[in-house]
């Protein structure tokens, strides 16, 4: 449950490789802004969802989201069960994109339940001001690509599986070049992974034992059950190891 996000100046907020179950996975409840080359990313997560809740979604927006100044929002590689991947609660809430380099990529996600729509919002909820880009493609329901008919505005760039889209394949600020034959990215120095991200995500993160003190600025919360957390956003990182989040 996220009250609000303000990511800017090349900062990033990354939710990756999590398994979630509930009415909603990540619930944005207040104005969210990503600007000046900031990055908001939800990737490789599995969300179970529930058909008993009308608007169950991996990403549920009860607010507007503004992206500007080369910011990006990437929703990629996730799998949603009895739920939509992205849902917007009311038609007056918008995802608004503007400025060069500003990009939303909704690509390579899996959708399991045919009784639930892949996305749940009106096309008018996506407002793209050129040269910003909203890119969507290769989202599968079973072995077939989901239908995008009457879902996205005409300004959206829609591509199919088997087509290499630079913005979906690579985080372009960190990309030197794209090999479209293999749809692979060559990264600039200091950028990481197959998509050339500004951070490196190891397969398993186990910080040094000396840094596991809970109270230190460089420490981790270890082996606890937490009903709620309060993040000090001035800290350089937040680390939770073996923690059960039970709201």
C-alpha positions as CSV (number, residue, x, y, z in Angstrom):
1,X,0.0,0.0,0.0
2,X,1.8,3.1,-1.3
3,X,0.6,6.5,-0.2
4,X,2.6,8.4,-2.8
5,X,5.8,8.1,-4.8
6,X,8.0,11.0,-6.0
7,X,11.1,9.6,-7.8
8,X,13.4,12.1,-9.5
9,X,17.0,13.1,-10.4
10,X,17.9,9.6,-11.7
11,X,16.5,7.8,-8.6
12,X,14.7,4.5,-8.9
13,X,12.0,2.5,-7.1
14,X,12.2,-1.2,-8.1
15,X,9.9,-4.0,-7.0
16,X,11.3,-7.2,-8.4
17,X,10.8,-11.0,-8.1
18,X,8.2,-10.9,-5.4
19,X,5.2,-13.3,-4.9
20,X,2.1,-11.6,-3.7
21,X,-1.4,-12.8,-2.9
22,X,-4.4,-10.6,-2.0
23,X,-7.0,-8.3,-3.4
24,X,-4.3,-6.1,-4.9
25,X,-0.5,-6.5,-5.2
26,X,0.8,-2.9,-5.2
27,X,-1.9,-0.2,-4.3
28,X,-1.0,3.4,-5.2
29,X,-3.4,5.6,-3.2
30,X,-2.0,9.2,-3.7
31,X,-0.5,11.3,-6.4
32,X,2.6,9.6,-7.9
33,X,5.2,11.5,-9.9
34,X,8.3,10.2,-11.7
35,X,10.5,13.0,-13.2
36,X,14.0,14.0,-14.3
37,X,15.1,10.6,-15.4
38,X,13.6,8.7,-12.5
39,X,12.6,5.1,-12.8
40,X,9.7,3.2,-11.4
41,X,9.8,-0.6,-12.2
42,X,7.7,-3.6,-11.3
43,X,9.3,-6.8,-12.8
44,X,9.2,-10.6,-12.6
45,X,6.6,-10.6,-9.9
46,X,3.9,-13.2,-9.4
47,X,0.5,-12.0,-8.2
48,X,-2.2,-14.6,-7.3
49,X,-5.2,-12.2,-7.1
50,X,-8.8,-13.1,-6.3
51,X,-11.9,-13.3,-8.5
52,X,-14.0,-12.4,-5.5
53,X,-12.7,-8.8,-5.7
54,X,-14.0,-6.9,-8.7
55,X,-10.9,-4.9,-9.4
56,X,-8.1,-7.2,-8.3
57,X,-4.9,-6.2,-9.9
58,X,-1.1,-6.5,-9.6
59,X,-0.9,-2.7,-9.9
60,X,-4.0,-0.8,-8.7
61,X,-4.0,3.0,-9.2
62,X,-6.4,5.0,-6.9
63,X,-4.6,8.1,-8.1
64,X,-3.0,9.8,-11.1
65,X,0.5,9.1,-12.2
66,X,2.6,11.8,-13.9
67,X,5.8,10.9,-15.8
68,X,8.0,13.7,-17.2
69,X,11.5,14.8,-17.9
70,X,12.8,11.5,-19.3
71,X,11.2,9.4,-16.6
72,X,10.3,5.7,-17.1
73,X,7.8,3.3,-15.7
74,X,8.5,-0.3,-16.6
75,X,6.0,-3.2,-15.9
76,X,7.6,-6.3,-17.4
77,X,7.9,-10.0,-16.9
78,X,5.2,-10.3,-14.3
79,X,2.5,-13.0,-14.1
80,X,-1.0,-12.2,-12.8
81,X,-3.5,-14.9,-11.8
82,X,-7.2,-14.1,-11.2
83,X,-6.4,-10.4,-11.6
84,X,-5.6,-7.7,-14.1
85,X,-2.0,-6.5,-14.5
86,X,-3.0,-2.9,-14.3
87,X,-6.2,-1.3,-13.1
88,X,-7.2,2.4,-12.6
89,X,-10.1,2.9,-10.1
90,X,-11.8,5.9,-11.7
91,X,-11.9,7.5,-15.2
92,X,-10.7,10.9,-13.9
93,X,-7.4,9.4,-12.8
94,X,-4.8,9.5,-15.5
95,X,-1.4,8.2,-16.5
96,X,0.2,11.3,-18.0
97,X,3.4,11.2,-20.1
98,X,5.3,14.1,-21.5
99,X,8.8,15.1,-22.7
100,X,11.5,13.4,-24.7
101,X,12.7,10.0,-23.3
102,X,9.7,9.6,-21.0
103,X,8.4,6.1,-21.5
104,X,6.0,3.6,-20.1
105,X,6.7,0.0,-21.1
106,X,4.0,-2.6,-20.4
107,X,5.5,-5.7,-22.0
108,X,6.2,-9.4,-21.7
109,X,3.7,-10.0,-18.9
110,X,1.7,-13.2,-18.4
111,X,-2.0,-13.3,-17.7
112,X,-3.6,-16.5,-16.5
113,X,-7.3,-16.1,-16.0
114,X,-9.4,-15.5,-19.1
115,X,-12.4,-14.4,-17.0
116,X,-10.5,-11.3,-15.9
117,X,-9.3,-8.5,-18.3
118,X,-5.6,-8.0,-18.8
119,X,-6.0,-4.3,-18.0
120,X,-9.0,-2.4,-16.4
121,X,-9.2,1.2,-17.4
122,X,-10.5,3.5,-20.2
123,X,-8.3,4.5,-23.2
124,X,-8.8,8.1,-22.1
125,X,-7.0,7.3,-18.9
126,X,-3.7,7.2,-20.8
127,X,-2.6,10.7,-21.9
128,X,0.6,10.7,-24.1
129,X,2.1,14.0,-25.2
130,X,4.7,13.5,-27.9
131,X,7.6,12.8,-27.9
132,X,6.8,10.7,-24.8
133,X,6.1,7.0,-25.6
134,X,3.6,4.4,-24.2
135,X,4.8,1.0,-25.4
136,X,2.8,-2.2,-25.0
137,X,3.3,-5.7,-26.4
138,X,4.0,-9.4,-26.1
139,X,1.7,-9.9,-23.1
140,X,0.4,-13.4,-23.1
141,X,-2.7,-15.2,-21.9
142,X,-1.7,-18.8,-22.1
143,X,0.0,-19.2,-25.4
144,X,-1.8,-16.3,-27.1
145,X,-1.2,-12.6,-27.0
146,X,-3.9,-10.7,-25.2
147,X,-6.1,-8.4,-27.3
148,X,-5.4,-4.7,-27.1
149,X,-8.5,-3.6,-29.0
150,X,-10.2,-0.5,-27.5
151,X,-7.8,-0.6,-24.5
152,X,-5.1,1.9,-25.3
153,X,-5.2,5.3,-27.0
154,X,-4.0,5.6,-30.6
155,X,-0.8,7.3,-29.4
156,X,0.3,4.1,-27.8
157,X,2.9,2.0,-29.6
158,X,1.7,-1.6,-29.8
159,X,3.9,-4.4,-31.0
160,X,3.6,-8.2,-31.2
161,X,5.7,-11.1,-29.9
162,X,8.6,-11.7,-32.3
163,X,9.0,-8.0,-32.9
164,X,11.9,-6.2,-31.2
165,X,10.9,-2.9,-29.7
166,X,13.8,-0.9,-28.4
167,X,12.0,0.7,-25.5
168,X,10.5,-2.6,-24.2
169,X,13.8,-4.6,-24.6
170,X,16.2,-2.0,-23.2
171,X,16.3,0.8,-20.7
172,X,17.5,3.3,-23.3
173,X,19.3,5.8,-21.0
174,X,21.8,3.1,-20.2
175,X,21.9,1.4,-23.7
176,X,24.7,1.9,-26.2
177,X,23.1,-0.1,-29.0
178,X,20.3,-2.6,-29.7
179,X,20.9,-5.8,-31.8
180,X,17.4,-6.2,-33.2
181,X,18.2,-9.7,-34.7
182,X,18.6,-11.1,-31.1
183,X,16.7,-8.2,-29.4
184,X,19.6,-7.7,-27.0
185,X,21.0,-4.6,-25.5
186,X,24.7,-3.4,-25.3
187,X,25.1,-1.3,-22.2
188,X,27.0,1.8,-21.6
189,X,29.7,1.7,-18.9
190,X,28.3,1.5,-15.4
191,X,24.9,0.1,-16.5
192,X,23.7,-3.4,-15.6
193,X,21.9,-6.5,-16.7
194,X,20.1,-7.6,-19.9
195,X,18.1,-4.3,-20.0
196,X,21.0,-1.9,-19.1
197,X,19.4,-0.8,-15.8
198,X,21.0,1.8,-13.4
199,X,21.3,-0.8,-10.7
200,X,22.5,-4.4,-10.4
201,X,20.1,-7.1,-9.0
202,X,22.0,-10.3,-8.0
203,X,20.2,-13.6,-8.0
204,X,20.5,-13.8,-4.2
205,X,21.2,-10.9,-1.9
206,X,22.9,-11.8,1.3
207,X,24.6,-8.8,2.9
208,X,27.8,-9.2,4.9
209,X,27.2,-10.4,8.5
210,X,28.9,-7.3,9.9
211,X,26.2,-5.1,8.3
212,X,23.2,-7.0,9.6
213,X,22.6,-4.8,12.7
214,X,19.0,-3.7,12.5
215,X,19.6,-0.1,13.8
216,X,22.5,0.9,11.6
217,X,22.1,3.0,8.5
218,X,23.7,0.3,6.5
219,X,22.0,-2.5,8.4
220,X,19.2,-5.0,7.6
221,X,16.1,-6.0,9.4
222,X,16.5,-9.8,9.8
223,X,14.1,-12.6,10.6
224,X,11.2,-10.6,11.9
225,X,7.4,-10.4,11.3
226,X,6.3,-6.9,10.6
227,X,2.7,-5.6,10.5
228,X,3.8,-2.3,9.1
229,X,7.0,-0.4,8.1
230,X,8.0,3.2,7.9
231,X,10.7,4.1,5.4
232,X,13.2,6.9,6.0
233,X,13.6,8.0,2.4
234,X,16.9,9.8,3.2
235,X,18.6,6.5,3.8
236,X,20.6,5.2,0.8
237,X,18.9,1.8,0.9
238,X,16.5,-0.4,2.8
239,X,17.2,-4.0,3.5
240,X,14.9,-6.8,4.7
241,X,16.3,-10.4,5.0
242,X,14.0,-13.3,6.0
243,X,11.2,-10.9,6.9
244,X,7.5,-11.8,6.9
245,X,5.3,-8.8,6.0
246,X,1.9,-9.4,7.6
247,X,-0.5,-6.5,7.4
